Amino acid sequence: MAEGSLIFISGGVRSGKSSFAERTAAGLAIKTEGKLQYIAAGKAYDSEMKVRIQRHQDDREKSGLSWTTWEKPSALEEISGNFNNQDIILFDCLTTLLNNELFRAEDVWRNREFQESLSSDILRAITEIRKKCRALIVVSNEVLNEPIGKNELVITYSKILGTLHRNLVNMADEAYLVEAGIPIQMKGEPE
């Protein structure tokens, strides 16, 4: 089976990237008669995150489209076998998955081999999912433009995320940056 297309969408917090990703997925599903799948990496650690998760769920519900949701805050590779070439998959979001994986690792995150392995594991899981679907849309946050200070965990997180972003954009058929609700196509053929 040929691998599906990969669309990478990033933007700042509350930039509108998730809404754009949902519209993109819905448009592809309608155009191809595909089945909508949503991989949610969010975990309700606090009341703010609980509200954000509920808002995303409500938005999908209001769309009138049938979404199958996979709650997967870590170990993304575990669900790669559940998809097929009719699926339009929206994965929201890479930054949350990375955050969850680093906190799950406790003090191991300081180990350089672990950091490289984590990055490779995430890319491998995304590649495996991509091989099985019609289209995979990966959403991520642009957090690398802000000063990161001297916190070792934040520096490590930023380095891994930057590497993941570069690799995913390199692999992607299309890449978008969403600023103030406006998607700017950075890679791919304009429609």
C-alpha positions in Angstrom: 0.0 0.0 0.0 1.3 3.5 -0.8 1.8 5.7 2.1 -0.8 8.5 2.7 -0.1 12.2 2.4 1.4 14.0 5.4 0.2 17.5 6.3 2.0 19.4 9.1 0.3 22.3 10.7 1.9 24.5 13.4 1.2 27.7 15.0 1.2 29.5 18.4 -1.1 28.8 21.2 -4.7 29.7 20.3 -3.7 30.6 16.8 -6.5 28.6 15.1 -4.3 25.7 14.0 -6.6 23.0 15.4 -9.7 24.5 13.8 -7.8 24.7 10.5 -6.6 21.1 10.9 -10.2 19.9 11.6 -11.5 21.8 8.5 -8.7 20.3 6.4 -9.4 16.8 7.6 -13.2 17.2 7.0 -12.6 18.6 3.5 -10.4 15.6 2.7 -12.9 13.2 4.1 -15.7 14.7 2.1 -13.6 14.8 -1.1 -12.4 11.2 -0.8 -15.3 9.6 1.1 -12.7 8.9 3.8 -13.3 8.1 7.4 -12.3 10.7 10.0 -10.0 9.6 12.8 -8.8 11.9 15.6 -5.8 11.0 17.8 -5.9 13.1 20.9 -2.7 13.5 22.9 -4.2 15.8 25.5 -4.5 14.7 29.1 -6.5 16.8 31.6 -3.8 17.5 34.1 -5.6 20.7 35.3 -8.8 22.6 34.8 -7.5 24.7 31.9 -6.6 21.6 29.9 -9.9 20.0 30.8 -11.7 23.0 29.3 -9.5 22.9 26.1 -10.2 19.2 25.6 -13.9 19.7 26.0 -13.8 22.6 23.5 -12.1 20.3 20.9 -14.6 17.6 21.6 -17.5 20.0 21.2 -16.1 21.4 18.0 -15.9 17.9 16.5 -19.4 17.1 17.7 -20.8 20.4 16.2 -19.2 19.7 12.9 -21.9 17.1 12.1 -19.2 14.7 10.9 -18.5 11.3 12.3 -15.1 11.3 14.1 -13.6 8.3 15.8 -11.4 9.5 18.6 -8.4 7.7 20.0 -7.2 9.1 23.4 -3.4 8.5 23.2 -1.3 10.8 25.5 1.7 8.6 25.1 3.1 5.5 23.2 1.6 6.6 19.9 3.0 3.5 18.1 0.5 1.2 20.0 -2.4 2.3 17.8 -0.7 2.3 14.4 -2.3 -1.0 13.4 -5.8 0.3 13.7 -6.0 2.4 10.5 -6.5 1.7 6.8 -6.3 3.6 3.5 -9.7 5.1 3.9 -8.7 7.0 7.0 -8.1 10.7 7.3 -6.3 11.0 10.6 -5.8 14.2 12.6 -3.2 14.0 15.3 -3.5 16.8 17.8 -0.9 17.5 19.0 2.8 16.7 18.8 3.9 19.1 21.5 1.5 17.6 24.0 2.7 14.1 23.2 6.3 15.1 23.6 5.4 16.8 26.9 3.7 13.6 28.2 6.5 11.4 27.1 9.1 13.5 28.8 7.2 13.7 32.1 6.5 9.9 31.9 10.3 9.4 31.7 11.0 11.2 35.0 14.7 11.8 35.4 15.7 9.6 32.4 15.0 12.6 30.1 18.5 13.9 30.9 20.0 11.0 29.1 21.1 11.9 25.5 20.4 8.4 24.2 16.9 8.5 25.6 16.3 11.9 23.9 17.4 10.6 20.5 15.4 7.4 21.1 12.3 9.3 22.0 12.5 11.5 18.9 13.1 8.4 16.7 10.2 6.5 18.3 7.8 9.4 17.7 8.9 9.8 14.1 8.6 6.0 13.6 5.1 5.9 15.0 4.0 8.8 12.7 5.6 7.0 9.7 3.8 3.8 10.6 0.5 5.5 10.9 1.1 7.4 7.6 1.8 4.1 5.8 -1.7 2.9 6.7 -3.9 5.9 6.0 -5.0 8.1 3.2 -3.9 11.3 4.9 -2.3 12.1 8.2 -2.5 15.7 9.6 -0.1 16.4 12.4 -0.7 19.5 14.6 2.1 21.1 16.7 2.7 24.3 18.6 5.3 26.9 17.7 6.9 27.4 21.0 10.5 27.8 19.8 10.2 31.5 19.1 10.0 32.5 22.8 13.0 32.8 25.2 13.5 29.4 26.9 15.6 30.5 29.8 18.1 28.2 31.5 15.8 25.4 32.6 17.4 22.2 31.5 14.1 20.4 30.9 12.7 23.3 28.8 16.0 23.4 26.7 15.8 19.6 26.2 12.1 19.8 25.2 12.9 22.6 22.7 15.7 20.8 21.1 13.7 17.6 20.6 10.7 19.5 19.4 12.8 21.5 16.9 14.3 18.2 15.6 10.8 16.7 15.2 9.5 19.8 13.4 12.4 19.8 10.9 12.0 16.1 10.2 8.2 16.3 9.9 8.3 19.3 7.5 11.0 17.4 5.5 8.7 14.4 5.3 5.5 16.4 4.7 3.7 16.9 1.4 2.3 20.1 2.8 3.2 22.3 5.7 1.3 25.3 7.2 1.9 27.9 9.8 -1.2 29.4 11.3 -1.0 33.0 12.5 -4.0 34.8 14.0 -6.4 32.2 12.4 -4.8 32.6 8.9 -3.1 29.5 7.5 0.1 30.3 5.6 1.3 27.5 3.3 5.0 26.9 3.8 5.4 23.8 1.7 3.5 22.0 -1.0 1.4 23.0 -4.1 -1.1 25.7 -3.5 -4.7 24.6 -4.2 
